[in-house]
Amino acid sequence: MTFTMARSKAGHDKNCVYVVLSEDGNDVLVADGVHKTVTAPKRKRKTHLQPIIHIPDEISAIAADQNQYQDDWIKKVIKEYSKTS
């Protein structure tokens, strides 16, 4: 699976940034490392998410070093993305 990030377009979490953990048909499992963790991810419809197409090189490098998702790593990636956007 390739590294993907997405921003919520709908719901009470509108504009929140997530890391996509897995896809299943029209649904995805996402986590932010704080409220929605790897062990208890949030299920969202793909239509309610906007994929983040341009991921800065610094974040891509962090993603390349990680082969398994962990909450601390997800928080770090989202924090770095928030700094650049």
PyMOL commands that set and color helices and strands:
alter all, ss='L'
color gray80, all
select helices_A, chain A and resi 46-48+57-65+71-84
alter helices_A, ss='H'
color red, helices_A
select strands_A, chain A and resi 5-8+17-24+27-31+42-45+49-51
alter strands_A, ss='S'
color yellow, strands_A
deselect
rebuild
show_as cartoon
